[in-house]
């Protein structure tokens, strides 16, 4: 039986301009684009879209500018049935945007992005009862002050919190200590272990155990992921699919991870489900186009039983 829960997310949202090329060009040359798409993006926003497609009730807290990009970001979330009452518009400012070049055939991509020009969301701008009736809170930590506030509010109410840790930014390690679950990129793990060469994911995940989270996971791209939960450390391999574009795969992984936790699955099943969800997303261009339905994921997992 599916347990339908409420998930609150606080963090980045963006407008992604994604273009496919046959190969990455050399400097000072021209390159024709094979395909160009524009869609909503951002780590927390895309994770919530994943959860909404899986049947969860989601609401997003963040900021946009009063520009065309902001309107498109908001509409992209509304179309996915994500509640945007907590998405505030800053007058006279620009929204976050990303320009993503994807290599046809390999799915490799290079991302150019800019931060929103507006002031970050502030604690006083959240609802007084935040996080309200949420059963789970997802953060990316980019807006440091409000992220700390939100994590503490959720902690006080006994609501589990997960941190999507993309980079070791100021305050990120301290924020991780307030979170029940930490799922990070390989980039975060490498920065965390700076000076320790060669990079060893097993050593990094053992170090992350000191954060005090119930579980921590490092995503390693096509090499799968490594997770620690209590004294159990395990690798989860990635799934083989025809990769078109890996944009948003990590964000979708986070959504799948939260979904599995809300279903109260054991951690190995949680990570395997998240891996399948992220892999299936990669079959189509863009961070959200390929996000599958629950039935698709279940069928895929049944076909690829370990």
C-alpha positions as CSV (number, residue, x, y, z in Angstrom):
1,X,0.0,0.0,0.0
2,X,1.3,3.4,-0.9
3,X,1.6,5.9,2.0
4,X,0.7,9.3,0.7
5,X,2.6,11.9,2.7
6,X,3.3,15.7,2.7
7,X,6.8,16.9,1.8
8,X,8.0,20.4,2.2
9,X,11.1,21.6,0.3
10,X,13.2,24.7,0.7
11,X,15.9,25.7,-1.6
12,X,16.8,26.5,-5.2
13,X,14.6,26.7,-8.2
14,X,15.8,27.6,-11.7
15,X,15.0,27.9,-15.3
16,X,17.1,25.5,-17.4
17,X,18.1,26.1,-21.0
18,X,19.3,22.8,-22.2
19,X,20.9,22.3,-25.6
20,X,22.2,19.1,-27.2
21,X,25.4,19.2,-29.3
22,X,27.2,16.4,-31.2
23,X,30.5,17.1,-29.3
24,X,32.0,19.8,-27.0
25,X,33.6,22.5,-29.1
26,X,37.1,23.9,-28.8
27,X,37.6,27.5,-27.6
28,X,36.9,30.3,-30.1
29,X,34.8,28.0,-32.4
30,X,31.1,27.8,-33.3
31,X,28.9,24.9,-32.7
32,X,25.4,24.2,-34.1
33,X,22.8,23.1,-31.5
34,X,20.9,19.9,-32.4
35,X,18.1,20.4,-29.9
36,X,17.1,23.2,-27.5
37,X,14.6,22.8,-24.6
38,X,13.6,25.1,-21.7
39,X,12.2,23.7,-18.5
40,X,12.1,24.2,-14.7
41,X,15.0,23.0,-12.7
42,X,16.8,23.3,-9.4
43,X,17.7,20.6,-6.9
44,X,14.9,20.8,-4.4
45,X,12.3,21.9,-6.9
46,X,13.1,18.9,-9.2
47,X,13.1,16.5,-6.3
48,X,9.6,17.7,-5.3
49,X,8.4,17.2,-8.9
50,X,9.7,13.6,-8.7
51,X,7.8,13.1,-5.4
52,X,4.6,14.6,-6.9
53,X,4.7,12.2,-9.8
54,X,5.1,9.4,-7.3
55,X,1.9,10.5,-5.6
56,X,3.2,12.7,-2.7
57,X,1.7,16.1,-1.8
58,X,4.5,18.6,-2.1
59,X,5.0,22.3,-1.4
60,X,8.0,24.5,-2.2
61,X,9.6,27.4,-0.4
62,X,12.0,29.6,-2.3
63,X,12.4,32.8,-4.3
64,X,12.1,33.9,-7.9
65,X,12.4,37.3,-9.7
66,X,9.6,39.2,-11.3
67,X,11.1,38.3,-14.7
68,X,9.9,35.9,-17.5
69,X,12.1,33.2,-16.1
70,X,10.4,33.5,-12.7
71,X,6.9,33.1,-14.3
72,X,8.1,30.0,-16.1
73,X,9.6,28.5,-13.0
74,X,6.4,29.0,-11.1
75,X,4.2,27.6,-13.9
76,X,6.5,24.5,-14.2
77,X,5.9,23.6,-10.6
78,X,2.2,24.3,-10.7
79,X,1.8,22.0,-13.7
80,X,3.4,19.2,-11.6
81,X,0.9,19.9,-8.8
82,X,3.6,21.3,-6.5
83,X,2.1,23.9,-4.1
84,X,4.0,27.2,-4.7
85,X,2.4,29.4,-2.0
86,X,5.8,29.5,-0.4
87,X,7.5,30.7,-3.6
88,X,8.0,34.4,-3.1
89,X,8.6,36.9,-6.0
90,X,11.3,39.5,-5.5
91,X,10.4,42.7,-7.4
92,X,13.1,44.1,-9.7
93,X,15.2,41.0,-9.6
94,X,16.3,38.1,-11.9
95,X,15.6,34.5,-11.2
96,X,18.2,31.7,-11.1
97,X,19.0,30.3,-14.5
98,X,21.2,27.6,-16.0
99,X,22.6,26.9,-19.4
100,X,23.3,23.2,-19.9
101,X,25.3,21.7,-22.9
102,X,24.7,18.0,-23.3
103,X,26.8,15.8,-25.6
104,X,24.8,13.5,-27.8
105,X,25.6,9.9,-27.4
106,X,27.5,10.1,-24.1
107,X,25.0,12.2,-22.1
108,X,27.9,14.2,-20.6
109,X,27.0,17.7,-19.8
110,X,28.5,21.0,-18.7
111,X,26.4,23.4,-16.7
112,X,26.7,27.2,-16.6
113,X,24.5,28.8,-14.0
114,X,23.9,32.1,-12.2
115,X,22.4,32.8,-8.8
116,X,19.2,34.8,-8.5
117,X,20.0,38.5,-8.0
118,X,17.4,38.9,-5.2
119,X,18.0,38.6,-1.5
120,X,17.7,35.0,-0.1
121,X,14.5,33.8,1.6
122,X,14.5,35.0,5.2
123,X,13.2,33.1,8.3
124,X,10.5,35.6,9.0
125,X,9.1,35.0,5.5
126,X,8.2,31.4,6.3
127,X,4.7,30.7,7.7
128,X,4.4,31.0,11.5
129,X,3.6,27.3,11.7
130,X,6.4,26.1,9.4
131,X,6.8,23.3,8.4
132,X,3.0,22.9,9.2
133,X,1.6,19.5,8.4
134,X,4.7,18.3,6.5
135,X,5.9,14.7,7.2
136,X,9.3,15.5,5.8
137,X,11.6,18.4,5.0
138,X,14.1,18.6,2.2
139,X,16.8,21.3,2.1
140,X,19.8,22.1,-0.2
141,X,21.4,24.5,2.2
142,X,22.2,27.2,-0.4
143,X,20.2,29.9,1.6
144,X,22.1,29.3,4.8
145,X,20.2,31.3,7.4
146,X,16.7,30.2,6.5
147,X,17.9,26.6,6.0
148,X,19.3,26.5,9.6
149,X,16.0,28.0,10.9
150,X,13.9,25.5,8.9
151,X,15.9,22.5,10.0
152,X,15.7,23.5,13.7
153,X,11.9,24.2,13.4
154,X,11.4,20.7,11.9
155,X,13.7,19.1,14.5
156,X,11.6,20.7,17.3
157,X,8.5,19.2,15.8
158,X,10.0,15.8,15.3
159,X,9.8,16.1,11.5
160,X,12.7,14.3,9.6
161,X,15.0,16.5,7.5
162,X,17.2,15.5,4.6
163,X,20.1,17.6,3.2
164,X,20.9,17.5,-0.5
165,X,24.6,18.5,-0.2
166,X,26.0,19.5,-3.5
167,X,29.0,21.6,-2.4
168,X,30.9,22.2,0.8
169,X,29.6,25.8,1.2
170,X,29.9,27.9,4.3
171,X,27.7,26.4,7.1
172,X,26.9,23.2,5.2
173,X,28.7,20.9,7.6
174,X,27.0,22.5,10.6
175,X,23.7,22.2,8.8
176,X,24.4,18.5,8.1
177,X,24.6,17.9,11.9
178,X,20.9,19.1,12.2
179,X,19.7,16.7,9.5
180,X,18.4,13.1,9.9
181,X,19.6,12.1,6.4
182,X,22.4,13.5,4.3
183,X,22.7,12.6,0.6
184,X,25.6,14.3,-1.2
185,X,27.3,14.5,-4.5
186,X,30.7,13.1,-5.2
187,X,31.9,16.7,-5.5
188,X,30.8,17.4,-1.9
189,X,32.5,14.2,-0.7
190,X,35.8,15.1,-2.5
191,X,35.7,18.6,-1.1
192,X,35.0,17.2,2.4
193,X,38.1,15.0,2.1
194,X,40.3,17.6,0.5
195,X,44.0,16.7,1.0
196,X,43.2,13.0,1.2
197,X,44.4,11.5,-2.1
198,X,43.5,9.4,-3.8
199,X,39.8,10.0,-3.1
200,X,38.2,7.0,-1.4
201,X,34.4,7.0,-1.2
202,X,34.5,4.4,1.7
203,X,36.7,6.7,3.8
204,X,34.4,9.7,2.9
205,X,31.3,7.9,4.0
206,X,32.9,6.8,7.2
207,X,33.8,10.4,7.9
208,X,30.2,11.5,7.1
209,X,29.0,9.1,9.8
210,X,30.3,11.6,12.3
211,X,27.5,14.0,11.2
212,X,25.1,11.9,13.3
213,X,22.6,11.3,10.6
214,X,20.5,8.1,10.5
215,X,22.0,7.4,7.1
216,X,24.3,9.1,4.7
217,X,24.8,8.4,1.0
218,X,27.3,9.6,-1.6
219,X,26.1,9.5,-5.2
220,X,28.9,8.5,-7.7
221,X,27.3,8.9,-11.1
222,X,27.4,5.8,-13.2
223,X,29.4,4.1,-10.5
224,X,26.3,4.0,-8.3
225,X,26.4,5.1,-4.7
226,X,27.8,4.2,-1.3
227,X,25.7,4.4,1.9
228,X,26.3,4.2,5.7
229,X,23.4,3.4,8.1
230,X,24.4,2.5,11.6
231,X,27.3,0.2,11.2
232,X,26.2,-1.0,7.7
233,X,28.2,0.4,4.8
234,X,27.2,-0.8,1.3
235,X,27.6,0.0,-2.4
236,X,24.5,0.2,-4.7
237,X,25.4,-0.2,-8.4
238,X,23.8,2.0,-11.0
239,X,21.3,0.6,-13.5
240,X,22.1,0.3,-17.2
241,X,19.9,2.4,-19.4
242,X,20.3,4.2,-22.7
243,X,21.5,7.5,-21.3
244,X,20.5,10.6,-23.2
245,X,21.1,13.3,-20.5
246,X,22.1,13.0,-16.9
247,X,20.9,16.5,-16.0
248,X,18.8,16.3,-12.8
249,X,19.6,12.7,-12.1
250,X,20.9,13.6,-8.6
251,X,17.8,15.7,-7.8
252,X,15.6,12.8,-8.9
253,X,17.6,10.4,-6.8
254,X,16.9,12.6,-3.7
255,X,13.2,12.5,-4.5
256,X,13.3,8.8,-4.7
257,X,15.2,8.5,-1.5
258,X,12.7,10.6,0.4
259,X,9.9,8.5,-1.1
260,X,11.4,5.3,0.1
261,X,12.0,6.7,3.6
262,X,8.3,7.8,3.8
263,X,7.2,4.3,2.8
264,X,9.3,3.1,5.7
265,X,11.4,0.7,3.6
266,X,14.8,-0.6,4.8
267,X,17.6,1.6,3.6
268,X,18.9,-0.8,1.0
269,X,15.5,-0.8,-0.7
270,X,15.4,3.0,-0.4
271,X,18.7,3.5,-2.2
272,X,17.9,0.9,-4.9
273,X,14.5,2.6,-5.6
274,X,16.2,6.0,-5.8
275,X,18.8,4.6,-8.2
276,X,16.2,3.2,-10.5
277,X,14.2,6.4,-10.5
278,X,17.3,8.5,-11.4
279,X,18.4,6.0,-14.1
280,X,15.1,6.1,-15.8
281,X,15.1,9.9,-15.8
282,X,18.3,9.8,-17.9
283,X,16.5,8.3,-20.9
284,X,15.2,11.8,-21.9
285,X,16.7,15.2,-22.2
286,X,16.1,17.7,-19.4
287,X,16.0,17.4,-15.6
288,X,12.3,16.5,-15.5
289,X,11.1,15.1,-18.9
290,X,12.1,11.6,-18.1
291,X,11.0,11.3,-14.5
292,X,8.9,8.0,-14.5
293,X,5.7,7.1,-12.9
294,X,5.6,4.8,-9.9
295,X,4.3,1.9,-12.1
296,X,7.2,2.4,-14.5
297,X,9.8,2.3,-11.6
298,X,8.2,-0.8,-10.1
299,X,8.1,-2.6,-13.4
300,X,11.7,-1.7,-14.1
301,X,12.8,-2.9,-10.6
302,X,10.9,-6.2,-11.1
303,X,12.7,-6.7,-14.5
304,X,16.0,-5.9,-12.9
305,X,15.7,-7.9,-9.7
306,X,19.0,-8.3,-7.9
